[in-house]
Amino acid sequence: MALLEVRNLTKRWRNDRLALDDVSFDLRQGEILGLLGHNGAGKSTVLGITLGMVRPDAGEVRICGDSVQQNRARALSHVGAIYEAAHFYDYLTGWQNLQVLCSLSGWWDEEEARRILKLVNLGERANHKTKTYSHGMRQRLALAQALLPLPKCLLLDEPTDGLDPEGIREFREFVMKLRSDFGMTILINSHLLGEVELMCDRCVILKQGRKMYEGPVPSQEKSQSSFILQTRDIVRSREVISGAGAILDPVTSRVELPSHTVGHEMLKLLVDAGVRVDSWQPHKPTLEEFYLGMTGV
């Protein structure tokens, strides 16, 4: 079931630059989806439209069945978000900032706010002024604000930008906990491919405003269609592999199998043909390899 539906989004800026070109994808209930692309690919524009901050030229976004473009308040009642850089009143405490920000939507529950601050490990610093907060603490306060009240869907725009490795790991673990403990559905816009690979179930790749890919994170796919072959019988191997409809990359020694062939069948063909196989190992492409191949960067 799709909790968030992005349908045929098109957006052109005043300088006639095409930001989005008929982009569609789904965010399914209970999954973590990575939205990937280089700077200017359209990721933040998608989130801006989803949050009702940018008006599309065509298309719409629906959250829990409610259209953002037709009923913004109702649609956005289902989501929490960190969009672009988090800003707070430095002369107020973390607790006071939450009160002010939540009051904008007419909602405040002191007990729930304390619970969420404890959840993001800010309980002991809630009464300190935010000007004393580190960057990582400000990001955790932004998360607390996005989680009040606990939404069905969380939208995160470059949430680990500027964090050190320890902060990135802490954030990743927290995101996974939100899904495992609360069943939360999460969309992450990020350029950190390694983090997306560790956190996300599926990903969407944008390039110059167009969707290039939507599907499982490649390294997490259960099907195996790529193998690394080590052999001294290169010529004979190429003949056998080509004859079976597969492809051998002479540089990487990677064999890409057709959909109707599995690994042990190809290995048997090679051995039966007299090829001396020194090694035949499954190969799962990293998200980085897949992304660079898809975007041609």
RODO-2510 file (C-alpha; in nm, 4 decimals, decimal comma):
residues 297
     n   res          X          Y          Z
     1     m     0,0000     0,0000     0,0000
     2     a     0,1369     0,3418    -0,0981
     3     l     0,1299     0,5947     0,1854
     4     l     0,2722     0,8718    -0,0315
     5     e     0,1996     0,8936    -0,4048
     6     v     0,3956     1,1261    -0,6313
     7     r     0,2156     1,1557    -0,9630
     8     n     0,3457     1,3123    -1,2851
     9     l     0,5198     1,6084    -1,1226
    10     t     0,6417     1,8730    -1,3665
    11     k     0,8007     2,2009    -1,2632
    12     r     0,9740     2,4698    -1,4684
    13     w     1,1359     2,7699    -1,2990
    14     r     1,1041     3,1265    -1,4250
    15     n     1,4404     3,1102    -1,5979
    16     d     1,2833     2,8318    -1,8087
    17     r     1,4960     2,5639    -1,6422
    18     l     1,3108     2,2354    -1,6208
    19     a     1,3346     2,1168    -1,2602
    20     l     1,1041     1,8127    -1,2847
    21     d     0,9810     1,6296    -1,5926
    22     d     0,6805     1,4015    -1,5305
    23     v     0,8211     1,2384    -1,2150
    24     s     0,6165     0,9654    -1,0448
    25     f     0,6948     0,7206    -0,7641
    26     d     0,5401     0,5644    -0,4526
    27     l     0,6468     0,5486    -0,0884
    28     r     0,5007     0,2311     0,0562
    29     q     0,3810     0,1982     0,4121
    30     g     0,6554     0,0854     0,6505
    31     e     0,9475     0,1253     0,4092
    32     i     1,2491     0,3544     0,3963
    33     l     1,2960     0,5057     0,0497
    34     g     1,6070     0,6915    -0,0652
    35     l     1,5673     0,9806    -0,3107
    36     l     1,8982     1,0153    -0,4945
    37     g     2,0475     1,2478    -0,7516
    38     h     2,3249     1,5001    -0,8060
    39     n     2,2880     1,8672    -0,7111
    40     g     2,0106     2,0169    -0,9226
    41     a     1,8544     1,6793    -1,0074
    42     g     1,5204     1,7821    -0,8548
    43     k     1,5251     1,6082    -0,5160
    44     s     1,4537     1,9145    -0,3035
    45     t     1,1916     2,0317    -0,5535
    46     v     1,0039     1,7042    -0,5047
    47     l     1,0116     1,7538    -0,1278
    48     g     0,9114     2,1198    -0,1616
    49     i     0,6056     2,0203    -0,3657
    50     t     0,5261     1,7374    -0,1240
    51     l     0,5257     1,9854     0,1660
    52     g     0,3131     2,2359    -0,0233
    53     m     0,5927     2,4933    -0,0350
    54     v     0,6355     2,4750    -0,4137
    55     r     0,3477     2,4689    -0,6612
    56     p     0,3920     2,2216    -0,9493
    57     d     0,3072     2,3139    -1,3066
    58     a     0,1452     1,9704    -1,3413
    59     g     0,0847     1,6613    -1,1295
    60     e     0,0091     1,6166    -0,7613
    61     v     0,1207     1,4476    -0,4409
    62     r    -0,1190     1,2455    -0,2268
    63     i    -0,0469     1,1517     0,1367
    64     c    -0,2720     0,8863     0,2896
    65     g    -0,5096     0,9545     0,0010
    66     d    -0,5256     1,3324     0,0589
    67     s    -0,3987     1,5674    -0,2118
    68     v    -0,1378     1,8198    -0,0987
    69     q    -0,2427     2,0534    -0,3793
    70     q    -0,6158     2,0358    -0,3002
    71     n    -0,6209     1,9913     0,0784
    72     r    -0,2777     2,0879     0,2082
    73     a    -0,3595     2,1034     0,5797
    74     r    -0,5222     1,7603     0,5897
    75     a    -0,2531     1,5956     0,3749
    76     l     0,0326     1,7400     0,5805
    77     s    -0,1273     1,6364     0,9087
    78     h     0,0089     1,2890     0,8314
    79     v     0,3754     1,3910     0,7968
    80     g     0,6717     1,5349     0,9823
    81     a     0,9706     1,6804     0,7995
    82     i     1,3189     1,8244     0,8103
    83     y     1,3367     2,0443     0,5011
    84     e     1,6636     2,2180     0,4137
    85     a     1,8663     2,3552     0,7090
    86     a     1,7056     2,3525     1,0535
    87     h     1,6721     2,6996     1,2086
    88     f     1,5925     2,7783     1,5720
    89     y     1,5713     3,0804     1,8000
    90     d     1,9158     3,0746     1,9610
    91     y     1,8049     3,2820     2,2609
    92     l     1,5412     3,0183     2,3497
    93     t     1,5944     2,6745     2,4995
    94     g     1,5314     2,3594     2,3037
    95     w     1,2090     2,3110     2,5001
    96     q     1,0901     2,6659     2,4256
    97     n     1,1721     2,6265     2,0570
    98     l     0,9535     2,3161     2,0417
    99     q     0,6690     2,5028     2,2111
   100     v     0,6887     2,7905     1,9632
   101     l     0,7132     2,5663     1,6552
   102     c     0,4335     2,3343     1,7646
   103     s     0,2088     2,6304     1,8464
   104     l     0,2164     2,7270     1,4784
   105     s     0,0064     2,4200     1,4045
   106     g    -0,2107     2,4660     1,7143
   107     w    -0,0827     2,1494     1,8832
   108     w     0,1061     2,1008     2,2085
   109     d     0,1303     1,8098     2,4507
   110     e     0,3914     1,8496     2,7240
   111     e     0,4106     1,4806     2,8106
   112     e     0,4533     1,3787     2,4458
   113     a     0,7189     1,6466     2,3914
   114     r     0,9226     1,5189     2,6868
   115     r     0,8938     1,1632     2,5557
   116     i     1,0177     1,2631     2,2100
   117     l     1,3072     1,4695     2,3504
   118     k     1,4157     1,1668     2,5509
   119     l     1,3811     0,9511     2,2388
   120     v     1,6250     1,1745     2,0458
   121     n     1,8654     1,1901     2,3453
   122     l     1,8014     1,5566     2,4245
   123     g     1,6146     1,5145     2,7513
   124     e     1,9034     1,6419     2,9654
   125     r     1,9717     1,9424     2,7390
   126     a     1,6119     2,0476     2,6744
   127     n     1,6404     2,3486     2,9085
   128     h     1,9672     2,4752     2,7591
   129     k     1,9631     2,7536     2,5021
   130     t     2,0034     2,6274     2,1472
   131     k     2,2976     2,8632     2,0874
   132     t     2,4962     2,6166     2,3007
   133     y     2,3927     2,3168     2,0862
   134     s     2,6339     2,1402     1,8540
   135     h     2,5309     2,0760     1,4943
   136     g     2,4388     1,7190     1,5814
   137     m     2,2204     1,8358     1,8711
   138     r     2,0416     2,0858     1,6462
   139     q     1,9674     1,8045     1,4025
   140     r     1,8241     1,5974     1,6870
   141     l     1,6077     1,8913     1,7929
   142     a     1,4880     1,9200     1,4331
   143     l     1,3989     1,5510     1,4444
   144     a     1,2073     1,6040     1,7677
   145     q     1,0079     1,8830     1,6040
   146     a     0,9373     1,6621     1,3009
   147     l     0,8150     1,3832     1,5284
   148     l     0,5632     1,5966     1,7196
   149     p     0,3028     1,4589     1,7096
   150     l     0,4232     1,1154     1,5964
   151     p     0,3480     1,1212     1,2205
   152     k     0,2734     0,8351     0,9837
   153     c     0,5437     0,9526     0,7430
   154     l     0,8774     1,1291     0,7922
   155     l     1,0406     1,3344     0,5141
   156     l     1,4111     1,4067     0,5604
   157     d     1,6042     1,6468     0,3348
   158     e     1,9815     1,5823     0,3609
   159     p     1,9457     1,5060     0,7355
   160     t     2,3104     1,4055     0,7902
   161     d     2,4613     1,7036     0,6077
   162     g     2,7463     1,8425     0,8175
   163     l     2,7459     1,5620     1,0737
   164     d     3,0667     1,3844     1,1699
   165     p     3,0938     1,0043     1,1209
   166     e     2,9757     0,9354     1,4761
   167     g     2,6759     1,1639     1,4279
   168     i     2,5904     0,9987     1,0960
   169     r     2,5971     0,6531     1,2543
   170     e     2,3837     0,7714     1,5464
   171     f     2,1312     0,9216     1,3069
   172     r     2,1199     0,6034     1,0976
   173     e     2,0549     0,3904     1,4042
   174     f     1,7795     0,6263     1,5122
   175     v     1,6074     0,6104     1,1724
   176     m     1,6159     0,2314     1,1785
   177     k     1,4683     0,2387     1,5298
   178     l     1,1810     0,4605     1,4140
   179     r     1,0899     0,2017     1,1553
   180     s     1,1405    -0,1073     1,3729
   181     d     0,9759     0,0273     1,6905
   182     f     0,7068     0,2559     1,5486
   183     g     0,6533     0,1218     1,1972
   184     m     0,7275     0,4655     1,0545
   185     t     0,7446     0,5261     0,6798
   186     i     1,0460     0,7385     0,5833
   187     l     1,1644     0,9232     0,2716
   188     i     1,5300     1,0318     0,2776
   189     n     1,6777     1,2764     0,0292
   190     s     2,0543     1,2226     0,0488
   191     h     2,3774     1,2282    -0,1479
   192     l     2,5504     0,9867     0,0929
   193     l     2,5134     0,6666    -0,1079
   194     g     2,6730     0,4477     0,1569
   195     e     2,4166     0,5564     0,4153
   196     v     2,1255     0,5067     0,1763
   197     e     2,2587     0,1594     0,1028
   198     l     2,2583     0,0735     0,4742
   199     m     1,9193     0,2241     0,5572
   200     c     1,6883     0,2042     0,2588
   201     d     1,4725    -0,0736     0,1153
   202     r     1,4252     0,0958    -0,2224
   203     c     1,5561     0,4020    -0,4007
   204     v     1,4531     0,6503    -0,6669
   205     i     1,7258     0,8074    -0,8830
   206     l     1,6702     1,1435    -1,0515
   207     k     1,8844     1,3019    -1,3209
   208     q     1,8179     1,6512    -1,4545
   209     g     1,4599     1,6351    -1,3337
   210     r     1,3799     1,2944    -1,4815
   211     k     1,3332     0,9656    -1,3001
   212     m     1,6011     0,7208    -1,4113
   213     y     1,5260     0,4355    -1,1709
   214     e     1,2801     0,3202    -0,9071
   215     g     1,3309    -0,0136    -0,7388
   216     p     1,5211    -0,2122    -0,4759
   217     v     1,8601    -0,0912    -0,3569
   218     p     2,0770    -0,3004    -0,5943
   219     s     2,3038    -0,4524    -0,3299
   220     q     1,9980    -0,5764    -0,1388
   221     e     1,8331    -0,7614    -0,4262
   222     k     1,7900    -1,1307    -0,3583
   223     s     1,8246    -1,2389    -0,7193
   224     q     2,1795    -1,3033    -0,8360
   225     s     2,2651    -1,2311    -1,1981
   226     s     2,6251    -1,1136    -1,1762
   227     f     2,9384    -1,3211    -1,1100
   228     i     3,3147    -1,2711    -1,1153
   229     l     3,4978    -1,5324    -1,3217
   230     q     3,8675    -1,6054    -1,2734
   231     t     4,0177    -1,8227    -1,5450
   232     r     4,3158    -1,8474    -1,7783
   233     d     4,0966    -1,9757    -2,0629
   234     i     3,9704    -1,6300    -2,1596
   235     v     3,8995    -1,6975    -2,5281
   236     r     3,7060    -2,0195    -2,4685
   237     s     3,5198    -1,8616    -2,1750
   238     r     3,4067    -1,5709    -2,3893
   239     e     3,2758    -1,8108    -2,6554
   240     v     3,0755    -2,0150    -2,4027
   241     i     2,9399    -1,7108    -2,2200
   242     s     2,8417    -1,5325    -2,5392
   243     g     2,6773    -1,8466    -2,6747
   244     a     2,4586    -1,8643    -2,3624
   245     g     2,3405    -1,5060    -2,4084
   246     a     2,5474    -1,3696    -2,1203
   247     i     2,8027    -1,0862    -2,1230
   248     l     3,1649    -1,0987    -2,0053
   249     d     3,3353    -0,7716    -1,9168
   250     p     3,7037    -0,8257    -2,0106
   251     v     3,8206    -0,5523    -1,7716
   252     t     3,6386    -0,6542    -1,4515
   253     s     3,5921    -1,0260    -1,5398
   254     r     3,2269    -0,9786    -1,4425
   255     v     2,9694    -1,2038    -1,6079
   256     e     2,6158    -1,0672    -1,6440
   257     l     2,3656    -1,3488    -1,6848
   258     p     2,0404    -1,3310    -1,8831
   259     s     1,7153    -1,3578    -1,6873
   260     h     1,6609    -1,7234    -1,7827
   261     t     2,0008    -1,8432    -1,6539
   262     v     2,1214    -1,8955    -1,2967
   263     g     2,4779    -1,9059    -1,1707
   264     h     2,5308    -2,2796    -1,1306
   265     e     2,3960    -2,3420    -1,4821
   266     m     2,6525    -2,1080    -1,6369
   267     l     2,9299    -2,2610    -1,4275
   268     k     2,8312    -2,6076    -1,5521
   269     l     2,8405    -2,4862    -1,9139
   270     l     3,1923    -2,3522    -1,8636
   271     v     3,3200    -2,6696    -1,6974
   272     d     3,1521    -2,8981    -1,9554
   273     a     3,3193    -2,6932    -2,2301
   274     g     3,6603    -2,7670    -2,0783
   275     v     3,7183    -2,4226    -1,9301
   276     r     3,9437    -2,4304    -1,6258
   277     v     3,7564    -2,2211    -1,3717
   278     d     3,9819    -2,0921    -1,0928
   279     s     3,7067    -1,8935    -0,9211
   280     w     3,3357    -1,8234    -0,9687
   281     q     3,2051    -1,5736    -0,7135
   282     p     2,8697    -1,3938    -0,6876
   283     h     2,8976    -1,0195    -0,7357
   284     k     2,6480    -0,7690    -0,6007
   285     p     2,7000    -0,4179    -0,7365
   286     t     2,7232    -0,1444    -0,4763
   287     l     2,4759     0,1400    -0,4872
   288     e     2,7629     0,3672    -0,5893
   289     e     2,8430     0,1502    -0,8926
   290     f     2,4780     0,1349    -0,9892
   291     y     2,4195     0,5075    -0,9371
   292     l     2,7231     0,6152    -1,1391
   293     g     2,6292     0,3763    -1,4191
   294     m     2,2705     0,5025    -1,4184
   295     t     2,3521     0,8736    -1,4128
   296     g     2,6623     0,8532    -1,6327
   297     v     2,8584     1,0699    -1,3906
***
